[in-house]
Amino acid sequence: MEREEIMKELRAYEDRRDEFYRFLDENIPHDATTGLYDFRNKVMLDAEKVYELFHKLDYQARKIRGIVVNEIIQKQQN
């Protein structure tokens, strides 16, 4: 696979990751002292939306994993 194609897939992964974190940032408050998500108030999230975003992120991660494995196998065969 060409370098540009691989970079495109990595950018797509970063876009999915950013989308997932943007959703969390919009729906879960942050602790003022640590900056981490504050789950103390048991914020309810839209489970369907969480699944949709996670599925897109996971799909892209699995796609990249396949690319990496294929590249390693090709290099070992040469």
Phi and psi in degrees as a GROMACS rama.xvg file:
@    title "Ramachandran Plot"
@    xaxis  label "Phi"
@    yaxis  label "Psi"
@TYPE xy
-73.7721  152.573  GLU-2
-55.8006  -43.3391  ARG-3
-63.1629  -37.839  GLU-4
-66.0126  -40.651  GLU-5
-65.2011  -43.9821  ILE-6
-62.6816  -36.8682  MET-7
-61.4642  -43.4442  LYS-8
-67.313  -37.7176  GLU-9
-66.689  -39.2137  LEU-10
-64.5425  -39.3303  ARG-11
-62.9207  -38.9255  ALA-12
-62.1945  -46.2443  TYR-13
-61.6934  -38.5355  GLU-14
-62.8163  -43.5502  ASP-15
-64.8437  -40.7597  ARG-16
-63.8463  -45.6451  ARG-17
-60.5318  -40.9159  ASP-18
-62.3443  -42.6205  GLU-19
-63.4209  -48.5751  PHE-20
-67.8116  -33.0368  TYR-21
-61.6431  -42.9132  ARG-22
-60.6964  -46.0098  PHE-23
-62.1703  -44.8138  LEU-24
-59.8293  -35.8691  ASP-25
-76.5882  -19.1096  GLU-26
-118.513  -10.7876  ASN-27
-126.746  125.249  ILE-28
-67.8495  159.126  PRO-29
-104.553  144.413  HIS-30
-68.5241  128.765  ASP-31
-64.489  -29.6326  ALA-32
-86.473  -32.7968  THR-33
-106.215  -23.1251  THR-34
80.7522  -2.11379  GLY-35
-83.1185  163.529  LEU-36
-60.9862  138.131  TYR-37
-105.499  102.906  ASP-38
-94.4978  6.17001  PHE-39
-60.3212  -30.98  ARG-40
-89.4534  7.9263  ASN-41
52.0918  54.6745  LYS-42
-59.8564  132.572  VAL-43
-90.382  129.731  MET-44
-109.728  155.963  LEU-45
-71.6918  104.432  ASP-46
-58.5383  -37.899  ALA-47
-64.3053  -40.9386  GLU-48
-68.3122  -41.4564  LYS-49
-59.8339  -45.9656  VAL-50
-62.4028  -44.5214  TYR-51
-57.8867  -48.2214  GLU-52
-67.9672  -41.9877  LEU-53
-64.9521  -41.0267  PHE-54
-60.6752  -42.4947  HIS-55
-64.2467  -41.802  LYS-56
-65.0252  -46.3397  LEU-57
-63.8342  -41.8378  ASP-58
-59.1052  -45.5736  TYR-59
-66.3575  -38.4039  GLN-60
-63.6377  -42.1593  ALA-61
-66.6294  -35.5739  ARG-62
-63.1274  -45.4035  LYS-63
-65.122  -40.9177  ILE-64
-57.0384  -43.1121  ARG-65
-62.3336  -39.6552  GLY-66
-63.1133  -46.117  ILE-67
-62.4265  -46.3406  VAL-68
-60.7821  -44.7732  VAL-69
-62.7639  -39.8568  ASN-70
-64.4485  -40.8747  GLU-71
-64.6519  -44.6374  ILE-72
-62.6401  -43.5981  ILE-73
-61.3527  -40.816  GLN-74
-67.4753  -35.7908  LYS-75
-70.3422  -29.1675  GLN-76
-79.4594  -18.4115  GLN-77
